[in-house]
C-alpha cells in the first residue's frame, strides 16, 4: 500500500484548445514522486477542439508515473458547476488534496510545489490560495488590466470588512483544498457561475477552516475571458451580504450558509449523475 498522499490536479477547461497542451506540459512531473498523482481535465462542453486535444494529451502520457483522466460535460455546467463535478470526483475517489487549475494558462503550473509545500510544513492549512495581490505592483507588471486591479482591491476590501477576514485576494482561481474540508460544506448548493469561488470561501470561513495565501506571479496573456465584470461584482457583494446578514440575524436566507448544512458530508445525487455523464464520452 502506498503511503503517498493522493493529489488530484483538476483542470477546468472551456474553449482552451490553444492553451491546454501547454498547461499540462508545465505541471511539474516530479510531483508524481511525492504524491499519488492524477490529472483530471473536465471539458465543459467546449465549442472548439479542447476535448480532442485533451484525449491526445492523455494518450501521450499513458506510460507516465501519473494518471490522466479526461471527461466531457455534454451540457455546459458553467465555471462553478464544473468545479462541483471535479470536487465530487475528488471525494468519491478518496483524494487528500485537490488543486484547481485553469485550462487557459492564466495561472502558472510551475509553482505548484511552492503552494503544496504549505501542507507539508505542518502549517495546519486547510486551503491554500495563490494570491496575485500580496505584491500588488507585480500584478500590474504581469499585465492585470487596471480596471480588474482596482475592482479586485475594492471587492476584496468590501468582503473583508463584511466577513471579518483579512485576505489579500478573494478572486484568485488558483487554489488547493484539503478534500476533508470540502466534505464538510454543501458546495453543491453553490452557484454554477463565476462567484462559486467566493461562496466556497465563505462556507469554509464559516466553519473556521484555515485559509493561507501564497504570493504568485500574475500572467495575462491570450486567455479568453468569459466573465461579465459588472455581473460578477454584483453577485460577489450580494452573496457576501447574504452571508453576513444570515450570520448576524439568524434568519435563513439560503441553506448554503445555514449552520446545520455546514460540517456535514457533502453529497448530492444530481452532481453524481453529472459526473457519470461526464465520464461517458471517451
N, C-alpha and C positions, 0 to 999 in steps of 0.2 A: 504493500500500500504506500502511495506517495505521500510524503509529509509536506510537500509544497502546497502553498495556498493556491486556491483556484482563482484565476484572474480572467475576466471577460472584458475585452475591448470591444465596445458596442459602437458601431459607426452608423449614424443616421444619414441616409443618403436620399437626395431628391435632385434629379437632373444634374448629376455630378460626373458625367462621363469624362469631362476634361480633367478632373482632379482626383478621382477615386484611386487610380493606379498609384499616383504619387503619394497619396495619404497612406496607403497600405505599405508601400515600399519604405516609407520613412519611419515606420514603427520599429523601434529598436528590437531586433530579433533576439538579442541576448536576454530579454525578459523571460524567454522560454526556459532558460537555465535556472531562473529564480522562482518562477511560478509555473503552475499547470495552466498554460496559456491557450485561450481561444479567442479568435477574432470573429465577430458576428456583424455582418453587413445586412441591414434591412432597407431595401429599396422601397420607398413609399410611393409606388405607382408612378415612376418617372416617365416622362414623355420622350426621353432620349434612350441611349444605349447603356445606361448605368448598370442595369441588371445583367446584360450580356457580358459586359466588361468585367463585372464582379465575378461572374462564373469562370471567366478565363483566369482571373487572378487566383481564384480558389484552386483551379487545376494546376497553375504554375507552382503553387506552394504545397502541392499534395504530398510531397515526400519530406516536408519540413518537420521540425520537432514541435510544431504547434498546429492547431486545427483552425480551419476557416469554414464558417457556415455562411451561406448567402440565402436570405429569404426575400420574398416579394409580397407586398400588400396589394391584392387585386383591386382594392378601392383605397384611394388616398385617405390616410388616417390623420394627417396633419402632424406638425412637429411634436406636439405633446402626445398625440395618440400613438405615434411611432415609438416614443420613449416608453409608454406603458407596456407595449408588447416586448420590448427589449428587457425591461426590468422584470417583467413577469417570467421571461425565459431565464434570467439570472437566478431568480428564486427557485423555479422548478428544477433547475439543474445544479443547485447547491453550490453556487459560486460564493467566494468570500468577498470579492471586490468586483465592482463593475465600473468601467471607465466610459464616460460619454465623450465621444469624439465626432466632430462634424466631417462629413464627406467632401465639403467644399474647400478644405485646406486652410481655413482661417486660423486654426489652432495647430501649433507645432507638435507633431507626434514625438519628435526627438527628445522633448523634455519630460516625457512620461516617467523615466526613472527618478527624476527630481521630485515629481509630485508623489510618486509611490513611496519615496523614502520617508515621508511623514508617518506612514503606517508602520514602518519598521523601526522607527526611532522611539517607540514607546510613548508617543505623544497623546495617546487615547483619543485621537481624532476619529470622528465618525464619517465626516465628509471633508474632502479636500477640493478647493476651488482654485483653478488657475486664474489669477486676477491680473488684468491689464492695467488696473487703476491704482495699484500700490505705488508705482512710479509713473505718475501721470504724464510727465514730459515724454516718456518713452512711448506712450500710447499715441500721441500726436506724431512723433517721429516715425512710428510704424505705419502711419497712413490712416489712422482712425479719422473719419470726417469730423470736422469741428462741431457740426450740429449734433452728431452722435456723442461726441466727447462731452459737450455741455449737458445734453439730455441724460447721459449716464450719471453724471455728477448730481444733477437735480433729483432724478428719480431715486438714486441710492440714498442721498441725504434725507429725502422725504420718508423713505421706507425705514431708515434707521431711527428717525425721530418717532414714527408711529409704533414701531415694534420694540424699541429699546435695544436695538442691536448696534453693532459697530463694524459693519462690513465696508471694505473699500469698494466693492462692486457686487451688486446683486445679479448682474446681467451677463456674466460670462457663461458660455455654454461648454466650458472645458472643466469637467468635474469627475471626481472619483467618489463613489459611495460604498460604504460597507453594506453588503446585501442584508445583513441583520438589521440595519437601520431602516432599509426600505420595507422590510417585513412588518415594521411597527406602525406604518402610516397608510392611510387609504388613498394612495396616489392614483388609483384607478378612477376616483371620483373627480380628479382634476380636469381642467380644460384640455382639449386637443390642440389648442392654439399655442402661440409662442410664449405666453405668460405662464405656461406649465412650470417653467424653471423657477418663477417667483413662488408659485403655490407650493411646490415641493419643499423649498427652503423654509417657508413659513411653517409648514407642517413639522419639519424637523426641529425648528426653533421651539415650537410649542411643546415638544417632548424633551427639550433640553439636550438635544444631540450636539456634540462639539463640532463646530464648523471652522476649519482652518483655511486660510488663504495663503497662496504662494505666488510670488510675482512671476509673471510670464511675459515674453515679448509679444508685441502686437503686430499682426500682419494683415493688411487689407490688400489683396491682390485682385484677381479676376473673378472672385467668387460672386455668385448671383445672390442678391439679397431679396428674400421673399417676404420681408417684414414690412408691414404698414406702420410706420413710426408713430403716428398720432393715435391710431387704434391701440397699438401696443402700450403706449404710455398711459392711456386712459384705463386700459384693463389692469395694468400693474397697480396703479394707485387705487382703483376701485376694490380689487381683491385684498389689498393691504388694509384699506379702511374697514372692509367687512371683517377681516380677522381681528383687527383692533377692537371694533365695536362688540363683536361676539365675546371677546375676552373680558371686556370691562362691564358689559351689561348682563352677560349670561344668557342672552337671547340667542336662540339657534337660527342664524341666518342660513347656514349651509352645513351639511354633515361633514364636508371635507375638513372643516376646522373644529368639529364637535369633539369635546373632550373624550367621550366614551367611544368615538370612532378611531381615536388615536391609540397607539400602543396595542393594537390588535393586528393579528397576522393579515397581511394584505392579500385578499383573494377575490377574484372576480371571474364569473363564468364567461361573460362576454369577451373579456380580454384573452382568456384561454382559447376561446373559439377563433379569435382573430389570429392568435399565434399559430394555431393549427392550419388555418388557411394560408398564412404566410409561408409555412414550411412546404406547401404542396407543389409550388412551381419550382422546378429544379432545372 
